[in-house]
């Protein structure tokens, strides 16, 4: 019998830099970002840029996606590597955010913490690159 090989998509330097710039521009636009990270989704073999914000609770995800799209359209030429299709906005108390906060706190700046093959409270995290976790 043949085995299916799952090929993990790589988190590239371009993706990391684009994520950093997006968080920077969101900060400049006064969009409150309480957590942000690239999270590897092994079931779909893709990376998602997760952005947690109280604005998702207050105004709904559509408004936050609109703000992000405006910023992405301005940064696309200089900083390709991330599109709206790569991003998920979540509430600040999203289960994955709460789980990661148990292990990591970064403060309000933009960090670069690789968090790979770790278990938190019985939940396995395959791979993540954390910018902010407050």
N, C-alpha and C positions, 0 to 999 in steps of 0.2 A: 504494500500500500504506500502511496505517496504521501508525504507530509506537506502541509501548507506552510510556507515560510513567510513570516510576518516581517516586513522590512520597516524599520523605524525611520521615520522622517527625521532628518537632522535639524537641530536648532542652530541656525547659522549666525555668524557675526552680524550680518545685515539685519536679521530679524531682531537680534538683541539691541543693536543700535537704534533701529526704528522704534522699538518699544520704549527705549530710554527717551528718545525725542518726543514721542507721543505723550508720555507722562509729563515731561517738562512743559510741553505746550498746553496740556490740560491744566497744569498748575497755574500757568500764566493766564489762562482763560477763567480762572477762579472756579474750576470744576473740582469739587472735593473728591479726592481719590484716597480711600482709606486702605486699600490693598490693590496691588497689581503684580501679576506674574504671568510668565509663560508656563502653561501646564500641559504636559504630554498626556494625551488620551490614548492608552494602549488599545482599547477596543476599536478605535478608528485609525490608529497609527498617525495621528496628526497632533500638532501643537495648537493650543488656543491661548490667546492673550486675554486673561481674565482681568477685568477692571471692576472693583467693588466701590460703590459710592452711595452715600445716603441720598443722593439725588435720584437714584433709581426708585427708592421708597417714596420720596416726596413728589416726584414729577412723572414717574413711569420710565421704563427703559427706552421707549421711543424717543423721548426728548434727549436722553443721554447719547443714544446712537446718533441723533442729528448733530449734536455738538461735536462728537468724535468725527463724523463724516466731514464736517466743515474744516476741522483741523487737518484731517488726512488729505483733503484736496489741496490744502496749502503746502503740505510737506512732501507730497508724492514725488516731485521731481528731484529734490535733494536727498530725500530719505525713503527710497522704496523699501519694500521688505515686509510691509504689513498693510492689509486691506481690511475693510469692514467685515468681510467674510471670515477673517481670522480672529475676530474679537467677540467676546461674550461679556456683557455688562450684568452684574449681579448686585444684590443688596449686600450691605456691609455685614449682615449676619448669615450669609450663605454658608451652608454646611462645610464646604471645602475651605472657606476662609476661616471659619471658627476653628476647624481642625488644625490648619497650619499655624494659627496664632498661638496654639498651645506650645509649639516648638520654636517659633521664630517671631521676633519683634525687631523691626528695623528703625523705627522712628519715622519722621515725616520726609526725610530726604529720599533720594533715589539711590538704592543700593544695587548690588549685583551678586546675589547669593545663589549658587547652584545647590539644589537639594535633590539628591538622587538616591533611589533605592532605599528609602527609609520608611519605617512604620511608626505611625502616631496613633496611640489608643486603638491598636488593632487594625488600623487602615493603612494599607500600603500605598505609598506615593512612588510611582515609577520614576518620574523625573519632573523637575520644575526649575525655573529660573526666576527668582523673586526680586522685584524692584522695591516694593514697599509692602510692609505688613504692620499696621499700627493698631 
